[in-house]
């Protein structure tokens, strides 16, 4: 079981910062099929990926936020009656934010400070601790601390994406059947809890 738990939490970590294009020969989900079946959507999706990759390289957004711009599309559009229209809207909005010169502003993306650097280091150490021990306590605490940091910082579209990315990492623990009970117990010590509905994409 410990191996399963470690593999589950490793999936919660950030992905590669490199721009990732869809492999349309293996399009499986409704979102992938919609994008691959619409040349305009596919072009915009590729443009968004290039922009997120560059933003990570320039230290304007985190790797987790870059992943959220891609993976969050399914959550944002899952209940839409017109999937193509929703995807086009969300991808266009992301491109607009990532192309905004204000993204270079300290108001939108402040320089890393001591508090943020300390919290990020704590998360890195917590993930290493989990990989070696299978104990998720430190990881839950570190993720919640980073969420609180971003939520109390100057707000912007990129800040909101950073928070969604961190919450998605927390939900990853909730959705794993082997990890959910322990994960939920840790969340409850901080006044949070896993959603009652396994299909939910929001923390209670």
N, C-alpha and C positions, 0 to 999 in steps of 0.2 A: 504493500500500500504506500509505503514511503516513496518508492520510485514514482508511483502515479502522482502523488502530491507534488513532488519536485517538478515533474514534467508539466503539471498543470500550472504551477506558478511561473515557470520559465516562459510559458505562453503568454503570461500577463505582462512581461517586460516589453520594452520598446523594440520595434523592428528596424530593418535597415533603412537608412536615410536616403538611399539611392532611389531615383525616380523609377517607378515600376509601371510598365504598360501591361494591359490585360492580354492574356493569351487567349485569343478568341476561338482557337481551335478546341479549347477546353472550357468554354463558358458554361457554367453550371447553374448558378443562381439566377433568379429573375432579374436582379440588378445587372449582372454581367451580360446576360442575354440582351437586355434592353440597350446597354451601352454598345455592345458589339454589333447590334443590328441597326444602329443609327450612326452613320459616319460623322455627323456633326457632334453628337455626344461623345464619340470616341476621340475625336480631335480635341475637344474641350477637356476630357478626362486626362489625356496625355499632357496637355498644357498645364493642368493643375498639378500633376505629378512632377513635372519639371520644376515648377515654381516651388513646391514644397521641398524638393530636394535641394534647391538652391538656398532656400530660406534656412534650412537646417545647417547647410555648409557655412552660411554667413552668421550663424548663431542668433537668428531672429526668432525661431521657434524651436521647440524641442523635437526630438525624433518621435516621441509619443504623439505629439500634436500632428506631425506630418502623417502618421499612421491614422490618426483620427479623421483627418480630412478625407482619406480614402475609405476606411472601414465604417465611418459614421454615416456614410450615405445610405446604407441599408437601414439603419435605425431611423434616420430622419424621414425617409420616404416609404417606410414599410406599410403605412396605412393609406398612402395616397391612392386616389382613384385613377390618376393619370401618372404612372410611374415615370414615363419619359419626361413629362413636363416638370415633375418634382426634381428629378435628377438634373435636368438642364438648369433649373433655378438654383439649386444648391451648389452645383459645380461652378456656375457663373459667379455666384456670391463669393465662393472661396477664391476664385481667380481675382476678383475685384479687391478683396482684402489683401491677398498676397502681392498684388501689383501696386498697392497703395504706397506712395512715397512716405506716408506717415508711419509705415511699419519700421522705418529707420529711426523714428523719433524715440527719445528716451521716455516720453509719456506713454507710448504704446509698449515698448520693450525696454524697460530700464536695464541699466548695466547690472550684471550679477553682483549682489551684495553679500555681505558675510552671512546674513540669516539664510538667504536662499542657498548659498553654497553649502552651508552646514546641513540644511535639510536634504539636499540632493545627495550629499555624502552619506547621510544616515540611511537613505533609501538604498543606495548602492551596497552599503554594508549589510543592510537587512536582507537583501536578496541573496547576497553571498552566504549569510547565516542560514537562510532557509535551504539553499542548495546543499549545504553540508549537514544540516540537522533535521530538516523537515518541519521546523517550528515557524509558523506563519505570523506569530504575534508581532514581531518587530516590523514586518513588512506592512501589515495593516496599519500600525501606528504611523509609520513613515509616510504612507500614501495619504492618510487623513491629514497629517501635518502639512503636506505640500498642497493639498486641496484648500485647506484653511488659509495658507499663505497667499495663494493665487486669488481666492475669493475676497481677501481683504486688501489686495493690491489695486492700483488704478485699473479699471475695467476697459476692455476693448474686445473686438471680435476674436483676436488671437488668444486673449486671456480666457475667454469662454471656451475656446477649443482646447486649451491646456487643461482646464478643469474637466471637460467631458472625457478627455483622454485618460486622466487619472481615475475618474469614476468608472470608466470602462475596465480599467485594470482591477478595480475592486469587484466589479460585477463578474469578472472572469472567475474569481474564487467562489462567488455565490452560485454560479451556474454549473460548477463541477460537482457531480454527485459525491465523490469521495472527499472533497474538500469543504463542501458547503456547511456542514454542521460546525466544524471547528472555526471556519471563517466567520460564520454568523455570530458565534459566541464572542469572538474578538470584537466584531463590529458593535455588538450590544453594550460592551463595556464603555463605548464612546457615544452611546445614544443613537447609533445607527442600527440598521438590520437589513438582511437580504430581502428582496421582494418576495412576497408570498407566491406570486405567479412565476414559475420558472422561465416563462417566455418574456417576462418583463425586462425592459432595458433601463429601468430607473431604480435607484436605491430608495427604500422606504425612508 
